[in-house]
Amino acid sequence: MSMPFASTNKESMSQTLCDVPASWKRTATHRLPKSTQTAQDTPLDAPSLLHTACKLHPTVLAIVKRVLDSDPSAIRQPTQRQRHEYSYPINIALKHQASADVIQLLAQQAPDVLLRPDGPIQTASLGIALQENVGLDVIDVLLRANPDCARTSDRHQNLPLHLAVRSPQVTWELIQRIHQTYPDALFERNFRNETPLDVAVRSPFCPDAIVDGLRRLSYSKIEADLEEEERDYSK
């Protein structure tokens, strides 16, 4: 089965997919498992040495590792945050443009922390990384450490793919990394009932080539699902 399409403007690209079956229209409601959320420690009254090291020395692996070795539990402890700040060490490091090796150390030591909501809009580490416009090498580190971070939404039900398409640093390579980790994100909807394609259409930062690529990916998924349904029906 084929589904040919021609390149059109951004608005019509999004409209083309509005009438897909209801099974493909989902709202992004992926949050942390309840047990993980309730297991978080009470926020520290003051930042630990690890929180401070991630802020002041985010690119110096030796310092962050030495501090982490001296207090391993600090990596899972949030601190009382100020407005527009983050509370977990890895997210503080992301905000301050930590190097990939520092993020890898923190992510490998506590991959579960990558799923915990943090910051003003309660997004998880991958969403924070996208908002802070980190490099693709850091994105890869997070996705390898815990692939579930690609399916964890913020308080507005935006998945990382929603955030990626409106980033000033969006590239097709970035979209592919996130899509490959969680393909179903293409049809997830945020609190505005928008898919990532809808957000891309409205974003001034998302080039037409990426919008067109998202549309191709969406059609490929629809075609694959329809073909699978036909095979099941014919059995």
HUCORQUI-V19528 format. One line per field, one symbol per residue. ss: DSSP state (2 for helix, 1 for strand, 0 for the rest). phi: phi as a letter, one per 20 degrees, with the letter a starting at -180 (. if undefined). Layout:
# HUCORQUI-V19528
ss=???
phi=???
This chain:
# HUCORQUI-V19528
ss=0000000002222222000002220110000002222200000100002222222200002222222222022222001000000000222222200002222222222022222001000010222222200002222222222022222000000002222220000002222222222022222110000002222222000002222222222222222222222222220
phi=.ccfbdfcfgfffffgefdfggfedcefcfcfggffffefffgffcffffgfffeecfddgfffffffffbffffddfdgdegmdddegffffffelfffffffgffffbffffdefbngdldeffffgffelfffffgfgffffbgfffddeefemeegfffffdffdfcfffffgffffbgfggdfdefemdegfffffeffeefgffgffffffffffffffffffffffff
